[in-house]
Amino acid sequence: MTSGRAWGPYLLVLGGAAAGLGLIALGLPAWAGGMIVAFAVLAGAALRVILPDRTESLLTVRRRSTDLVTYGLLGVVTALVAASLTVPRIFG
């Protein structure tokens, strides 16, 4: 199937994103669920940096630096969008 690739980091990120979206479906405010998703993606970026090269995980798509920038930007943008959902409540 995946020829010995590590599933742990991938399942951690996938589980975090699913938890955030599931909690939104159960009534958690969208900004809070979005933050959970953002932190799951940022955890994926951190795991990509921490894991040694010999532990080829399913998070590995490109070179380490490219993956780090991609996951990091996606996590930060997701967090900013989630945080922007609270702005109307603060000023409105």
Biopython code that builds the backbone (N, CA, C, O; Angstrom):
import numpy as np
from Bio.PDB.StructureBuilder import StructureBuilder

atoms = [
    (1, "MET", "N", (0.812, -1.186, 0.000)),
    (1, "MET", "CA", (0.000, 0.000, 0.000)),
    (1, "MET", "C", (0.861, 1.258, 0.000)),
    (1, "MET", "O", (0.977, 1.937, -1.020)),
    (2, "THR", "N", (1.469, 1.568, 1.153)),
    (2, "THR", "CA", (2.305, 2.770, 1.203)),
    (2, "THR", "C", (3.766, 2.433, 1.412)),
    (2, "THR", "O", (4.576, 3.327, 1.658)),
    (3, "SER", "N", (4.113, 1.183, 1.320)),
    (3, "SER", "CA", (5.494, 0.723, 1.417)),
    (3, "SER", "C", (6.201, 1.207, 2.672)),
    (3, "SER", "O", (7.308, 1.740, 2.590)),
    (4, "GLY", "N", (5.579, 1.031, 3.832)),
    (4, "GLY", "CA", (6.231, 1.318, 5.101)),
    (4, "GLY", "C", (6.237, 2.764, 5.535)),
    (4, "GLY", "O", (7.017, 3.125, 6.416)),
    (5, "ARG", "N", (5.416, 3.596, 4.964)),
    (5, "ARG", "CA", (5.371, 5.000, 5.385)),
    (5, "ARG", "C", (4.683, 5.121, 6.734)),
    (5, "ARG", "O", (3.811, 4.321, 7.075)),
    (6, "ALA", "N", (5.081, 6.118, 7.489)),
    (6, "ALA", "CA", (4.520, 6.343, 8.823)),
    (6, "ALA", "C", (3.163, 7.044, 8.710)),
    (6, "ALA", "O", (3.052, 8.099, 8.085)),
    (7, "TRP", "N", (2.145, 6.455, 9.314)),
    (7, "TRP", "CA", (0.794, 6.999, 9.275)),
    (7, "TRP", "C", (0.501, 7.939, 10.434)),
    (7, "TRP", "O", (-0.427, 8.743, 10.341)),
    (8, "GLY", "N", (1.259, 7.866, 11.522)),
    (8, "GLY", "CA", (0.972, 8.628, 12.733)),
    (8, "GLY", "C", (0.814, 10.128, 12.531)),
    (8, "GLY", "O", (-0.224, 10.674, 12.905)),
    (9, "PRO", "N", (1.798, 10.824, 11.956)),
    (9, "PRO", "CA", (1.671, 12.272, 11.765)),
    (9, "PRO", "C", (0.496, 12.652, 10.873)),
    (9, "PRO", "O", (-0.200, 13.633, 11.134)),
    (10, "TYR", "N", (0.280, 11.871, 9.823)),
    (10, "TYR", "CA", (-0.830, 12.150, 8.912)),
    (10, "TYR", "C", (-2.168, 12.024, 9.639)),
    (10, "TYR", "O", (-3.043, 12.878, 9.495)),
    (11, "LEU", "N", (-2.320, 10.955, 10.420)),
    (11, "LEU", "CA", (-3.573, 10.753, 11.151)),
    (11, "LEU", "C", (-3.774, 11.806, 12.229)),
    (11, "LEU", "O", (-4.913, 12.165, 12.529)),
    (12, "LEU", "N", (-2.705, 12.303, 12.812)),
    (12, "LEU", "CA", (-2.818, 13.368, 13.808)),
    (12, "LEU", "C", (-3.362, 14.641, 13.165)),
    (12, "LEU", "O", (-4.267, 15.269, 13.715)),
    (13, "VAL", "N", (-2.831, 15.025, 12.026)),
    (13, "VAL", "CA", (-3.307, 16.229, 11.331)),
    (13, "VAL", "C", (-4.731, 16.017, 10.830)),
    (13, "VAL", "O", (-5.577, 16.899, 10.983)),
    (14, "LEU", "N", (-5.001, 14.878, 10.243)),
    (14, "LEU", "CA", (-6.333, 14.578, 9.741)),
    (14, "LEU", "C", (-7.354, 14.550, 10.874)),
    (14, "LEU", "O", (-8.462, 15.065, 10.724)),
    (15, "GLY", "N", (-6.987, 13.954, 12.006)),
    (15, "GLY", "CA", (-7.884, 13.909, 13.157)),
    (15, "GLY", "C", (-8.156, 15.282, 13.739)),
    (15, "GLY", "O", (-9.282, 15.574, 14.144)),
    (16, "GLY", "N", (-7.141, 16.124, 13.785)),
    (16, "GLY", "CA", (-7.329, 17.480, 14.290)),
    (16, "GLY", "C", (-8.247, 18.298, 13.401)),
    (16, "GLY", "O", (-9.109, 19.029, 13.890)),
    (17, "ALA", "N", (-8.060, 18.173, 12.095)),
    (17, "ALA", "CA", (-8.923, 18.897, 11.159)),
    (17, "ALA", "C", (-10.353, 18.370, 11.226)),
    (17, "ALA", "O", (-11.302, 19.153, 11.194)),
    (18, "ALA", "N", (-10.513, 17.066, 11.317)),
    (18, "ALA", "CA", (-11.853, 16.480, 11.427)),
    (18, "ALA", "C", (-12.521, 16.881, 12.737)),
    (18, "ALA", "O", (-13.727, 17.123, 12.771)),
    (19, "ALA", "N", (-11.744, 16.951, 13.813)),
    (19, "ALA", "CA", (-12.298, 17.365, 15.105)),
    (19, "ALA", "C", (-12.789, 18.808, 15.049)),
    (19, "ALA", "O", (-13.872, 19.112, 15.549)),
    (20, "GLY", "N", (-12.011, 19.688, 14.452)),
    (20, "GLY", "CA", (-12.421, 21.085, 14.333)),
    (20, "GLY", "C", (-13.699, 21.240, 13.529)),
    (20, "GLY", "O", (-14.604, 21.970, 13.933)),
    (21, "LEU", "N", (-13.778, 20.561, 12.397)),
    (21, "LEU", "CA", (-14.971, 20.643, 11.556)),
    (21, "LEU", "C", (-16.160, 19.962, 12.223)),
    (21, "LEU", "O", (-17.289, 20.444, 12.121)),
    (22, "GLY", "N", (-15.917, 18.853, 12.901)),
    (22, "GLY", "CA", (-16.991, 18.164, 13.609)),
    (22, "GLY", "C", (-17.555, 18.990, 14.752)),
    (22, "GLY", "O", (-18.766, 19.000, 14.975)),
    (23, "LEU", "N", (-16.682, 19.685, 15.479)),
    (23, "LEU", "CA", (-17.148, 20.530, 16.576)),
    (23, "LEU", "C", (-17.944, 21.726, 16.055)),
    (23, "LEU", "O", (-18.879, 22.180, 16.715)),
    (24, "ILE", "N", (-17.586, 22.232, 14.890)),
    (24, "ILE", "CA", (-18.386, 23.299, 14.280)),
    (24, "ILE", "C", (-19.785, 22.753, 13.959)),
    (24, "ILE", "O", (-20.789, 23.427, 14.190)),
    (25, "ALA", "N", (-19.838, 21.543, 13.431)),
    (25, "ALA", "CA", (-21.125, 20.929, 13.103)),
    (25, "ALA", "C", (-21.962, 20.688, 14.356)),
    (25, "ALA", "O", (-23.191, 20.684, 14.286)),
    (26, "LEU", "N", (-21.310, 20.487, 15.496)),
    (26, "LEU", "CA", (-22.032, 20.259, 16.745)),
    (26, "LEU", "C", (-22.394, 21.549, 17.472)),
    (26, "LEU", "O", (-23.011, 21.498, 18.536)),
    (27, "GLY", "N", (-22.027, 22.697, 16.924)),
    (27, "GLY", "CA", (-22.451, 23.959, 17.506)),
    (27, "GLY", "C", (-21.354, 24.841, 18.068)),
    (27, "GLY", "O", (-21.650, 25.921, 18.580)),
    (28, "LEU", "N", (-20.106, 24.424, 17.993)),
    (28, "LEU", "CA", (-19.010, 25.280, 18.428)),
    (28, "LEU", "C", (-18.910, 26.466, 17.479)),
    (28, "LEU", "O", (-19.127, 26.298, 16.278)),
    (29, "PRO", "N", (-18.591, 27.653, 17.971)),
    (29, "PRO", "CA", (-18.456, 28.797, 17.054)),
    (29, "PRO", "C", (-17.437, 28.505, 15.948)),
    (29, "PRO", "O", (-16.442, 27.813, 16.165)),
    (30, "ALA", "N", (-17.708, 29.043, 14.774)),
    (30, "ALA", "CA", (-16.868, 28.762, 13.603)),
    (30, "ALA", "C", (-15.435, 29.207, 13.821)),
    (30, "ALA", "O", (-14.514, 28.548, 13.338)),
    (31, "TRP", "N", (-15.215, 30.306, 14.536)),
    (31, "TRP", "CA", (-13.852, 30.773, 14.737)),
    (31, "TRP", "C", (-13.069, 29.776, 15.596)),
    (31, "TRP", "O", (-11.881, 29.561, 15.357)),
    (32, "ALA", "N", (-13.711, 29.173, 16.579)),
    (32, "ALA", "CA", (-13.008, 28.224, 17.453)),
    (32, "ALA", "C", (-12.669, 26.939, 16.706)),
    (32, "ALA", "O", (-11.561, 26.417, 16.833)),
    (33, "GLY", "N", (-13.615, 26.433, 15.932)),
    (33, "GLY", "CA", (-13.331, 25.246, 15.129)),
    (33, "GLY", "C", (-12.271, 25.513, 14.079)),
    (33, "GLY", "O", (-11.436, 24.655, 13.793)),
    (34, "GLY", "N", (-12.308, 26.712, 13.504)),
    (34, "GLY", "CA", (-11.282, 27.083, 12.530)),
    (34, "GLY", "C", (-9.895, 27.142, 13.147)),
    (34, "GLY", "O", (-8.905, 26.775, 12.516)),
    (35, "MET", "N", (-9.837, 27.603, 14.373)),
    (35, "MET", "CA", (-8.542, 27.632, 15.074)),
    (35, "MET", "C", (-8.022, 26.217, 15.327)),
    (35, "MET", "O", (-6.820, 25.969, 15.227)),
    (36, "ILE", "N", (-8.920, 25.298, 15.651)),
    (36, "ILE", "CA", (-8.501, 23.906, 15.847)),
    (36, "ILE", "C", (-7.933, 23.346, 14.550)),
    (36, "ILE", "O", (-6.902, 22.673, 14.565)),
    (37, "VAL", "N", (-8.588, 23.613, 13.442)),
    (37, "VAL", "CA", (-8.089, 23.164, 12.139)),
    (37, "VAL", "C", (-6.731, 23.803, 11.841)),
    (37, "VAL", "O", (-5.815, 23.128, 11.373)),
    (38, "ALA", "N", (-6.604, 25.097, 12.111)),
    (38, "ALA", "CA", (-5.343, 25.803, 11.853)),
    (38, "ALA", "C", (-4.207, 25.220, 12.694)),
    (38, "ALA", "O", (-3.099, 25.027, 12.194)),
    (39, "PHE", "N", (-4.480, 24.941, 13.968)),
    (39, "PHE", "CA", (-3.431, 24.373, 14.817)),
    (39, "PHE", "C", (-3.072, 22.950, 14.388)),
    (39, "PHE", "O", (-1.927, 22.529, 14.554)),
    (40, "ALA", "N", (-4.027, 22.213, 13.844)),
    (40, "ALA", "CA", (-3.722, 20.872, 13.334)),
    (40, "ALA", "C", (-2.772, 20.957, 12.143)),
    (40, "ALA", "O", (-1.838, 20.162, 12.033)),
    (41, "VAL", "N", (-3.009, 21.918, 11.255)),
    (41, "VAL", "CA", (-2.128, 22.092, 10.090)),
    (41, "VAL", "C", (-0.743, 22.575, 10.540)),
    (41, "VAL", "O", (0.276, 22.122, 10.020)),
    (42, "LEU", "N", (-0.715, 23.496, 11.508)),
    (42, "LEU", "CA", (0.576, 23.960, 12.025)),
    (42, "LEU", "C", (1.319, 22.839, 12.748)),
    (42, "LEU", "O", (2.549, 22.793, 12.717)),
    (43, "ALA", "N", (0.591, 21.945, 13.393)),
    (43, "ALA", "CA", (1.227, 20.771, 14.003)),
    (43, "ALA", "C", (1.847, 19.889, 12.921)),
    (43, "ALA", "O", (2.906, 19.295, 13.126)),
    (44, "GLY", "N", (1.188, 19.807, 11.778)),
    (44, "GLY", "CA", (1.760, 19.063, 10.656)),
    (44, "GLY", "C", (3.060, 19.676, 10.178)),
    (44, "GLY", "O", (4.002, 18.960, 9.838)),
    (45, "ALA", "N", (3.116, 21.012, 10.152)),
    (45, "ALA", "CA", (4.359, 21.688, 9.772)),
    (45, "ALA", "C", (5.460, 21.387, 10.788)),
    (45, "ALA", "O", (6.604, 21.122, 10.418)),
    (46, "ALA", "N", (5.102, 21.432, 12.060)),
    (46, "ALA", "CA", (6.099, 21.148, 13.102)),
    (46, "ALA", "C", (6.577, 19.701, 13.018)),
    (46, "ALA", "O", (7.770, 19.433, 13.158)),
    (47, "LEU", "N", (5.660, 18.775, 12.791)),
    (47, "LEU", "CA", (6.057, 17.372, 12.668)),
    (47, "LEU", "C", (6.939, 17.145, 11.455)),
    (47, "LEU", "O", (7.853, 16.321, 11.493)),
    (48, "ARG", "N", (6.675, 17.862, 10.392)),
    (48, "ARG", "CA", (7.503, 17.726, 9.184)),
    (48, "ARG", "C", (8.932, 18.154, 9.452)),
    (48, "ARG", "O", (9.870, 17.602, 8.876)),
    (49, "VAL", "N", (9.100, 19.144, 10.331)),
    (49, "VAL", "CA", (10.441, 19.610, 10.684)),
    (49, "VAL", "C", (11.107, 18.651, 11.673)),
    (49, "VAL", "O", (12.299, 18.365, 11.562)),
    (50, "ILE", "N", (10.341, 18.164, 12.626)),
    (50, "ILE", "CA", (10.892, 17.355, 13.715)),
    (50, "ILE", "C", (11.268, 15.950, 13.263)),
    (50, "ILE", "O", (12.312, 15.432, 13.660)),
    (51, "LEU", "N", (10.434, 15.332, 12.440)),
    (51, "LEU", "CA", (10.671, 13.942, 12.056)),
    (51, "LEU", "C", (11.932, 13.804, 11.212)),
    (51, "LEU", "O", (12.172, 14.613, 10.316)),
    (52, "PRO", "N", (12.730, 12.791, 11.491)),
    (52, "PRO", "CA", (13.942, 12.585, 10.684)),
    (52, "PRO", "C", (13.593, 12.129, 9.269)),
    (52, "PRO", "O", (12.488, 11.652, 9.011)),
    (53, "ASP", "N", (14.545, 12.285, 8.366)),
    (53, "ASP", "CA", (14.326, 11.924, 6.965)),
    (53, "ASP", "C", (14.060, 10.436, 6.780)),
    (53, "ASP", "O", (13.324, 10.044, 5.874)),
    (54, "ARG", "N", (14.647, 9.617, 7.621)),
    (54, "ARG", "CA", (14.459, 8.181, 7.460)),
    (54, "ARG", "C", (13.044, 7.750, 7.825)),
    (54, "ARG", "O", (12.600, 6.678, 7.416)),
    (55, "THR", "N", (12.332, 8.572, 8.590)),
    (55, "THR", "CA", (10.938, 8.307, 8.914)),
    (55, "THR", "C", (10.093, 9.022, 7.875)),
    (55, "THR", "O", (9.637, 10.144, 8.097)),
    (56, "GLU", "N", (9.892, 8.388, 6.776)),
    (56, "GLU", "CA", (9.143, 9.001, 5.685)),
    (56, "GLU", "C", (7.653, 8.895, 6.006)),
    (56, "GLU", "O", (7.070, 7.813, 5.946)),
    (57, "SER", "N", (7.051, 10.024, 6.344)),
    (57, "SER", "CA", (5.638, 10.023, 6.699)),
    (57, "SER", "C", (4.784, 10.428, 5.509)),
    (57, "SER", "O", (5.297, 10.867, 4.479)),
    (58, "LEU", "N", (3.496, 10.277, 5.662)),
    (58, "LEU", "CA", (2.576, 10.664, 4.587)),
    (58, "LEU", "C", (2.445, 12.170, 4.468)),
    (58, "LEU", "O", (1.798, 12.652, 3.538)),
    (59, "LEU", "N", (3.039, 12.931, 5.381)),
    (59, "LEU", "CA", (3.069, 14.388, 5.263)),
    (59, "LEU", "C", (4.105, 14.845, 4.247)),
    (59, "LEU", "O", (4.080, 15.994, 3.807)),
    (60, "THR", "N", (5.000, 13.965, 3.878)),
    (60, "THR", "CA", (6.064, 14.311, 2.937)),
    (60, "THR", "C", (5.499, 14.385, 1.529)),
    (60, "THR", "O", (5.047, 13.385, 0.971)),
    (61, "VAL", "N", (5.531, 15.593, 0.963)),
    (61, "VAL", "CA", (5.053, 15.779, -0.404)),
    (61, "VAL", "C", (6.208, 16.232, -1.291)),
    (61, "VAL", "O", (6.410, 15.698, -2.381)),
    (62, "ARG", "N", (6.963, 17.221, -0.814)),
    (62, "ARG", "CA", (8.079, 17.771, -1.566)),
    (62, "ARG", "C", (9.304, 17.779, -0.663)),
    (62, "ARG", "O", (9.428, 16.962, 0.249)),
    (63, "ARG", "N", (10.205, 18.718, -0.933)),
    (63, "ARG", "CA", (11.349, 18.867, -0.039)),
    (63, "ARG", "C", (10.866, 19.379, 1.313)),
    (63, "ARG", "O", (9.783, 19.955, 1.415)),
    (64, "ARG", "N", (11.656, 19.172, 2.329)),
    (64, "ARG", "CA", (11.286, 19.569, 3.687)),
    (64, "ARG", "C", (10.981, 21.064, 3.782)),
    (64, "ARG", "O", (9.992, 21.457, 4.401)),
    (65, "SER", "N", (11.817, 21.890, 3.176)),
    (65, "SER", "CA", (11.608, 23.340, 3.269)),
    (65, "SER", "C", (10.328, 23.762, 2.552)),
    (65, "SER", "O", (9.602, 24.629, 3.040)),
    (66, "THR", "N", (10.048, 23.162, 1.406)),
    (66, "THR", "CA", (8.825, 23.493, 0.679)),
    (66, "THR", "C", (7.592, 23.066, 1.464)),
    (66, "THR", "O", (6.614, 23.809, 1.545)),
    (67, "ASP", "N", (7.637, 21.876, 2.040)),
    (67, "ASP", "CA", (6.518, 21.408, 2.862)),
    (67, "ASP", "C", (6.309, 22.309, 4.065)),
    (67, "ASP", "O", (5.173, 22.627, 4.414)),
    (68, "LEU", "N", (7.387, 22.719, 4.696)),
    (68, "LEU", "CA", (7.286, 23.584, 5.868)),
    (68, "LEU", "C", (6.615, 24.915, 5.515)),
    (68, "LEU", "O", (5.718, 25.369, 6.225)),
    (69, "VAL", "N", (7.049, 25.531, 4.428)),
    (69, "VAL", "CA", (6.466, 26.808, 4.014)),
    (69, "VAL", "C", (4.994, 26.627, 3.639)),
    (69, "VAL", "O", (4.152, 27.443, 4.014)),
    (70, "THR", "N", (4.685, 25.567, 2.906)),
    (70, "THR", "CA", (3.305, 25.330, 2.469)),
    (70, "THR", "C", (2.387, 25.088, 3.661)),
    (70, "THR", "O", (1.348, 25.738, 3.779)),
    (71, "TYR", "N", (2.754, 24.166, 4.543)),
    (71, "TYR", "CA", (1.925, 23.884, 5.720)),
    (71, "TYR", "C", (1.850, 25.099, 6.644)),
    (71, "TYR", "O", (0.791, 25.399, 7.195)),
    (72, "GLY", "N", (2.961, 25.788, 6.809)),
    (72, "GLY", "CA", (2.980, 26.959, 7.683)),
    (72, "GLY", "C", (2.076, 28.072, 7.180)),
    (72, "GLY", "O", (1.309, 28.653, 7.948)),
    (73, "LEU", "N", (2.169, 28.370, 5.883)),
    (73, "LEU", "CA", (1.306, 29.421, 5.315)),
    (73, "LEU", "C", (-0.167, 29.025, 5.377)),
    (73, "LEU", "O", (-1.020, 29.853, 5.698)),
    (74, "LEU", "N", (-0.465, 27.782, 5.076)),
    (74, "LEU", "CA", (-1.855, 27.322, 5.133)),
    (74, "LEU", "C", (-2.395, 27.412, 6.565)),
    (74, "LEU", "O", (-3.541, 27.814, 6.770)),
    (75, "GLY", "N", (-1.584, 27.045, 7.544)),
    (75, "GLY", "CA", (-2.011, 27.130, 8.937)),
    (75, "GLY", "C", (-2.217, 28.563, 9.395)),
    (75, "GLY", "O", (-3.201, 28.868, 10.069)),
    (76, "VAL", "N", (-1.292, 29.446, 9.032)),
    (76, "VAL", "CA", (-1.401, 30.855, 9.439)),
    (76, "VAL", "C", (-2.595, 31.522, 8.764)),
    (76, "VAL", "O", (-3.333, 32.262, 9.415)),
    (77, "VAL", "N", (-2.796, 31.277, 7.487)),
    (77, "VAL", "CA", (-3.936, 31.877, 6.784)),
    (77, "VAL", "C", (-5.250, 31.353, 7.359)),
    (77, "VAL", "O", (-6.198, 32.121, 7.526)),
    (78, "THR", "N", (-5.319, 30.075, 7.660)),
    (78, "THR", "CA", (-6.522, 29.516, 8.271)),
    (78, "THR", "C", (-6.784, 30.149, 9.628)),
    (78, "THR", "O", (-7.930, 30.455, 9.956)),
    (79, "ALA", "N", (-5.738, 30.351, 10.421)),
    (79, "ALA", "CA", (-5.902, 31.000, 11.732)),
    (79, "ALA", "C", (-6.358, 32.448, 11.580)),
    (79, "ALA", "O", (-7.194, 32.916, 12.352)),
    (80, "LEU", "N", (-5.819, 33.159, 10.596)),
    (80, "LEU", "CA", (-6.231, 34.546, 10.374)),
    (80, "LEU", "C", (-7.687, 34.644, 9.923)),
    (80, "LEU", "O", (-8.418, 35.536, 10.354)),
    (81, "VAL", "N", (-8.096, 33.735, 9.068)),
    (81, "VAL", "CA", (-9.493, 33.733, 8.627)),
    (81, "VAL", "C", (-10.409, 33.396, 9.798)),
    (81, "VAL", "O", (-11.459, 34.018, 9.960)),
    (82, "ALA", "N", (-10.026, 32.425, 10.608)),
    (82, "ALA", "CA", (-10.836, 32.068, 11.775)),
    (82, "ALA", "C", (-10.909, 33.231, 12.761)),
    (82, "ALA", "O", (-11.965, 33.495, 13.334)),
    (83, "ALA", "N", (-9.799, 33.921, 12.957)),
    (83, "ALA", "CA", (-9.799, 35.069, 13.869)),
    (83, "ALA", "C", (-10.629, 36.213, 13.319)),
    (83, "ALA", "O", (-11.232, 36.966, 14.083)),
    (84, "SER", "N", (-10.667, 36.349, 12.011)),
    (84, "SER", "CA", (-11.450, 37.442, 11.430)),
    (84, "SER", "C", (-12.948, 37.221, 11.612)),
    (84, "SER", "O", (-13.722, 38.170, 11.490)),
    (85, "LEU", "N", (-13.367, 36.011, 11.895)),
    (85, "LEU", "CA", (-14.783, 35.743, 12.138)),
    (85, "LEU", "C", (-15.271, 36.355, 13.443)),
    (85, "LEU", "O", (-16.475, 36.526, 13.633)),
    (86, "THR", "N", (-14.350, 36.688, 14.346)),
    (86, "THR", "CA", (-14.751, 37.293, 15.615)),
    (86, "THR", "C", (-14.811, 38.811, 15.537)),
    (86, "THR", "O", (-15.355, 39.439, 16.445)),
    (87, "VAL", "N", (-14.277, 39.425, 14.490)),
    (87, "VAL", "CA", (-14.211, 40.892, 14.382)),
    (87, "VAL", "C", (-15.597, 41.540, 14.422)),
    (87, "VAL", "O", (-15.770, 42.520, 15.146)),
    (88, "PRO", "N", (-16.589, 41.044, 13.683)),
    (88, "PRO", "CA", (-17.917, 41.694, 13.776)),
    (88, "PRO", "C", (-18.506, 41.664, 15.181)),
    (88, "PRO", "O", (-19.236, 42.580, 15.559)),
    (89, "ARG", "N", (-18.206, 40.634, 15.958)),
    (89, "ARG", "CA", (-18.719, 40.557, 17.332)),
    (89, "ARG", "C", (-18.039, 41.577, 18.234)),
    (89, "ARG", "O", (-18.654, 42.107, 19.159)),
    (90, "ILE", "N", (-16.781, 41.846, 17.963)),
    (90, "ILE", "CA", (-16.056, 42.794, 18.803)),
    (90, "ILE", "C", (-16.502, 44.223, 18.505)),
    (90, "ILE", "O", (-16.722, 45.011, 19.425)),
    (91, "PHE", "N", (-16.637, 44.556, 17.227)),
    (91, "PHE", "CA", (-16.974, 45.918, 16.835)),
    (91, "PHE", "C", (-18.460, 46.118, 16.567)),
    (91, "PHE", "O", (-18.887, 47.255, 16.363)),
    (92, "GLY", "N", (-19.246, 45.082, 16.560)),
    (92, "GLY", "CA", (-20.656, 45.210, 16.201)),
    (92, "GLY", "C", (-21.518, 45.164, 17.338)),
    (92, "GLY", "O", (-22.737, 45.259, 17.193)),
]
sb = StructureBuilder()
sb.init_structure("model")
sb.init_model(0)
sb.init_chain("A")
sb.init_seg("    ")
for serial, (resi, resn, name, xyz) in enumerate(atoms, 1):
    if name == "N":
        sb.init_residue(resn, " ", resi, " ")
    sb.init_atom(name, np.array(xyz, "f"), 0.0, 1.0, " ", f" {name:<3s}", serial, name[0])
structure = sb.get_structure()
